[in-house]
C-alpha cells in the first residue's frame, strides 16, 4: 500500500467551500488557543471582533463609515491587482502605484482646486492619479516585455522608491513644498478637504454614504463584465494560460501585457484618489498596506471579482474588529489580526492543495491510470 | 571628534548597522538557490528577533539567543517549505503572508511580554558583554581603519564567516552543486537521483534560520528597546534586493552589504562628515536623507535591468527555476 498524489480535474463547488470553511474554522480555533493561553475568553473576543463593537453602540454608524473608508481602497486595489494576476503578471507594486496615485491626486487638489469647482477638481484628481499610477506601473511592464526583467522584483523595488518620494515630500520643509502646512514649524501635511472631497449621500439622519462606495461597486461590475465577456478580457486569460498559444492565435501579446498592466496600475491610482479624496489629507501611511493586503485578497478570492468583494469585506472586518476589540481586551494587541489573517491564509493555501490534488491509495504493483 | 575619529566611526558604523543585511541576504541566497523565492524575509527576521531576544535574555546567554533565533527562523522556513514544496502553494503569496504573519507575531509577542515586564538588555551582563566589540590583534592597531574594520562584536565576525562558508558550500562542494542544479532545473536534478524535496526543505530551513540570526543581531544593536516600529524596519526587503545586487553570490553579498551600508550610513553620519570636512563633503548636508534610503532600491532596480539584459547571454546567477514549484508528475 502506498499513497499517490494526483491532480484533480475539477473540484465540486460544495467541496471547495467545505475545504475553505474548514480552513477558516481551524485558523480561528488556533487563534482561540492563543487567546486562552493568555487568559482571554476567545468567544467574547471573537464576538467583539466580528461585530466590530457595534452591538449596543450608539455611534455604530461611525464604525460603518470608517469601515467603508477602509473597504473601498482595499476592494478596488484587489480588483485591479487581479487583472494583472490573471495574466500571470506579478504586480507586487500596488503599494508604490497607490502612493504615486495619492501624491498626484493631492497635487491636483492643491494646484487646481482653488480655481476650479469642486466636482471638476475631483474628476481631475481621479484622471491624473490614474495616469500617474498607470505610467508608474508601465515601467515594470515595459521592462518585462523588452528585456524579460522579473516583474515581481522590479515592482517590489519601485514600491520603496515611491515610498521614499512620499517621505521626502512629507519631511521636507521648503517654500516650494505646497503639500505641507505653512504655519507649522514641524513638517505636517496640509489638509485639502475643502478643495477636493468626494460628495456623500445622506441616508437617514446621521449616516453618510460616500459616493466612492457606489463607484467602487460599479467598477467591480464593470471589471467582471470586462473579464468575462469582452474580447480584451478573453485575451488576458489566454496570455495568462500560455503566451505561446496567445502568440500562435495571432494576438499581439506585448500590447496586451502593456494595456493590462496600465489598466491594473491605473485602477490602483483611482483607489488612491478615492482614499485621499475621502480622508482629505496625505500621510506617510496613506496606503494602509492595501498594496500588500490586496495581493492576499485577490489570491484568496482566486481572482474572481465577486469573491474579491466578499474577501475584502471580511478582511476589513478582521482589521477594524481587532482594533475595536483591542480597546476592550487590553491583553490582546491589535496585531492579533495580522496573526489571524496569516493563519487563515496559511490554512487556505494548504486547503487549496486538497482542491487541486487528491490523494489516492495504490496497492503495490498496481498502476494508476491517471 | 577630530577628523580621523570621524572617518573611523563612519567605517565602523557601515559594518555595525548593516550586518543584518548580510545575514538576510545570505539566508535568502540559500533559499533562492534551491529555486524558491521567499518574500517572507522581513517576517522571518522579525520572528527570529523577538524570540531570540526574549529567550536569550531570560537565559542570560548570547549563545541561547542565537540558537533560538536560528530555530525560530528555521521554523518559519519549515512553514514556507511545507506550503510551497509539499502543498504546491504559490511562493509569492506564501512569502507575503509569512511577512504579515511574522510581523503580527512580533508585535503580539512583544507587546504581550512588555505588559508583564520587558527584559532590559543592560540587566543581562553576559549578553551585554557577549555583544561587546572584540579587537583583532595587530590588525585593529592600524591607524584610522583598524578600529573601523577590525574591532567588532562576535556576531559581525559570525556573519562574515557564514557568508564565506555559504559561498564555499555553493561553489565548491558536491551538495552545493546539487542544490544549484535544483534551482536551475529540478526535473533534471530529480532524474539523476537527487532528493529534490529533501534538499529544498533543508536549505529553506537553513536559509531562514540564518535570517533569524540577522533579526536577533538587529534587536541587540537596538539595545532591545521595543517600541511601535519593528526592529527590522525594512531590512528584510533590502536583503531581497541585495540578493539580486550580489548576483546570488554570498561572497559578493559581503561587498553588497558594505555598498548598501555606505549609503545607509551616509544618511545617519553624513552630517558629521560634512561638518568635519566642509570643503570636501560639505555638499552632503544638502542631500535629502530619503534619497539615501531609496538608493539601495534604485540601484537594485538598475542592476535588475542590467542582469536581465545580460541574462540573454547566460552570465547571471539568477536560478532559472526561481519562483516555480516543482511537481514531479508534470516532469
Interface residues (C-beta under 8 A of the other chain):
Chain A: X5 X6 X7 X38 X90 X92 X143 X147 X148 X149 X150 X152 X153 X154 X156 X157 X158 X160 X161 X163 X164 X165 X167 X168 X171 X172 X292 X293 X295 X296 X299 X330 X331 X333 X335 X336 X337 X338 X339 X340 X341 X342 X343 X345 X346 X349 X350 X352 X353 X356 X357
Chain B: X37 X39 X79 X82 X83 X87 X88 X89 X90 X92 X93 X94 X96 X97 X98 X99 X100 X101 X102 X103 X104 X105 X106 X107 X108 X111 X112 X115 X234 X237 X240 X241 X244 X288 X289 X290 X291 X293 X294 X297 X298 X300 X301 X304 X305 X308 X309 X311 X312 X318 X323 X329
